[in-house]
Amino acid sequence: MQKIAVQKGLTPVKEYLADHGYDVETFEVNDHLETKNNNFDAIIVTGLNTNSLGINETATNAPIIDATGMTPEEIHEQLQQAFL
């Protein structure tokens, strides 16, 4: 099961992805994902500078998807493309 980090406030996205078989965890903007000791397969954010989340300093190959203006279905499509 793929593990996805979803920014707090994206509840419809979190629910949609969970309903489609993903292991989804919510994170706060001020969380430093690298300090949570979680290996995420993808990270979903909303239009923020990813560096402000500490993501740019994280050694990860996980795709970072900007959910701004996207439906949960479109985000799911982006994930599927990223995992090909």
C-alpha positions as YAML, in Angstrom:
chain: A
units: angstrom
residues:
- id: 1
  name: MET
  ca: [0.00, 0.00, 0.00]
- id: 2
  name: GLN
  ca: [1.40, 3.39, -0.97]
- id: 3
  name: LYS
  ca: [1.82, 5.93, 1.80]
- id: 4
  name: ILE
  ca: [0.74, 9.49, 1.00]
- id: 5
  name: ALA
  ca: [1.26, 12.66, 3.09]
- id: 6
  name: VAL
  ca: [-1.58, 15.15, 2.61]
- id: 7
  name: GLN
  ca: [-1.47, 18.70, 3.93]
- id: 8
  name: LYS
  ca: [-4.03, 19.51, 6.62]
- id: 9
  name: GLY
  ca: [-7.11, 21.13, 5.12]
- id: 10
  name: LEU
  ca: [-7.27, 18.80, 2.14]
- id: 11
  name: THR
  ca: [-9.84, 16.53, 3.76]
- id: 12
  name: PRO
  ca: [-11.70, 15.67, 0.52]
- id: 13
  name: VAL
  ca: [-8.38, 14.61, -1.04]
- id: 14
  name: LYS
  ca: [-7.44, 12.56, 2.02]
- id: 15
  name: GLU
  ca: [-10.81, 10.79, 2.05]
- id: 16
  name: TYR
  ca: [-10.79, 10.16, -1.70]
- id: 17
  name: LEU
  ca: [-7.30, 8.65, -1.66]
- id: 18
  name: ALA
  ca: [-8.07, 6.53, 1.42]
- id: 19
  name: ASP
  ca: [-11.20, 5.24, -0.34]
- id: 20
  name: HIS
  ca: [-8.97, 4.26, -3.27]
- id: 21
  name: GLY
  ca: [-6.59, 2.14, -1.22]
- id: 22
  name: TYR
  ca: [-3.85, 4.57, -0.17]
- id: 23
  name: ASP
  ca: [-2.43, 4.83, 3.34]
- id: 24
  name: VAL
  ca: [-2.93, 8.57, 3.96]
- id: 25
  name: GLU
  ca: [-1.50, 10.72, 6.75]
- id: 26
  name: THR
  ca: [-2.18, 14.40, 7.36]
- id: 27
  name: PHE
  ca: [0.59, 16.86, 8.14]
- id: 28
  name: GLU
  ca: [0.61, 20.47, 9.33]
- id: 29
  name: VAL
  ca: [2.38, 23.19, 7.37]
- id: 30
  name: ASN
  ca: [4.91, 23.64, 10.18]
- id: 31
  name: ASP
  ca: [5.69, 19.91, 10.37]
- id: 32
  name: HIS
  ca: [9.08, 18.93, 9.08]
- id: 33
  name: LEU
  ca: [8.35, 15.74, 7.22]
- id: 34
  name: GLU
  ca: [11.93, 14.58, 7.46]
- id: 35
  name: THR
  ca: [11.71, 14.57, 11.26]
- id: 36
  name: LYS
  ca: [8.59, 12.40, 11.38]
- id: 37
  name: ASN
  ca: [10.60, 9.34, 10.34]
- id: 38
  name: ASN
  ca: [8.03, 8.42, 7.70]
- id: 39
  name: ASN
  ca: [8.85, 7.30, 4.22]
- id: 40
  name: PHE
  ca: [6.13, 8.70, 2.01]
- id: 41
  name: ASP
  ca: [5.55, 7.61, -1.57]
- id: 42
  name: ALA
  ca: [4.08, 11.03, -2.42]
- id: 43
  name: ILE
  ca: [3.36, 14.37, -0.76]
- id: 44
  name: ILE
  ca: [0.30, 16.51, -1.53]
- id: 45
  name: VAL
  ca: [0.49, 20.26, -0.76]
- id: 46
  name: THR
  ca: [-1.53, 23.37, -1.58]
- id: 47
  name: GLY
  ca: [0.34, 26.07, -3.45]
- id: 48
  name: LEU
  ca: [2.91, 26.66, -0.76]
- id: 49
  name: ASN
  ca: [6.60, 26.95, -1.35]
- id: 50
  name: THR
  ca: [7.68, 23.37, -0.72]
- id: 51
  name: ASN
  ca: [10.87, 24.63, 0.86]
- id: 52
  name: SER
  ca: [8.80, 26.14, 3.69]
- id: 53
  name: LEU
  ca: [7.76, 22.59, 4.56]
- id: 54
  name: GLY
  ca: [11.34, 21.39, 4.80]
- id: 55
  name: ILE
  ca: [10.78, 19.15, 1.80]
- id: 56
  name: ASN
  ca: [13.65, 20.51, -0.28]
- id: 57
  name: GLU
  ca: [16.10, 19.49, 2.40]
- id: 58
  name: THR
  ca: [14.63, 16.00, 2.59]
- id: 59
  name: ALA
  ca: [16.36, 13.19, 0.73]
- id: 60
  name: THR
  ca: [13.33, 11.80, -1.03]
- id: 61
  name: ASN
  ca: [12.35, 10.63, -4.45]
- id: 62
  name: ALA
  ca: [8.69, 11.05, -3.56]
- id: 63
  name: PRO
  ca: [6.73, 13.19, -6.00]
- id: 64
  name: ILE
  ca: [5.36, 16.43, -4.57]
- id: 65
  name: ILE
  ca: [1.97, 17.33, -6.04]
- id: 66
  name: ASP
  ca: [0.56, 20.85, -5.78]
- id: 67
  name: ALA
  ca: [-3.18, 20.34, -5.30]
- id: 68
  name: THR
  ca: [-4.08, 23.98, -5.96]
- id: 69
  name: GLY
  ca: [-7.13, 24.09, -8.22]
- id: 70
  name: MET
  ca: [-7.27, 20.31, -8.63]
- id: 71
  name: THR
  ca: [-10.08, 17.93, -7.78]
- id: 72
  name: PRO
  ca: [-9.38, 14.78, -5.76]
- id: 73
  name: GLU
  ca: [-9.87, 12.82, -8.99]
- id: 74
  name: GLU
  ca: [-7.22, 14.89, -10.78]
- id: 75
  name: ILE
  ca: [-4.79, 14.42, -7.89]
- id: 76
  name: HIS
  ca: [-5.43, 10.67, -8.02]
- id: 77
  name: GLU
  ca: [-4.62, 10.72, -11.74]
- id: 78
  name: GLN
  ca: [-1.37, 12.59, -11.00]
- id: 79
  name: LEU
  ca: [-0.45, 9.95, -8.42]
- id: 80
  name: GLN
  ca: [-1.14, 7.13, -10.82]
- id: 81
  name: GLN
  ca: [1.10, 8.78, -13.43]
- id: 82
  name: ALA
  ca: [3.84, 9.34, -10.86]
- id: 83
  name: PHE
  ca: [3.81, 5.68, -9.83]
- id: 84
  name: LEU
  ca: [4.15, 4.27, -13.36]
...
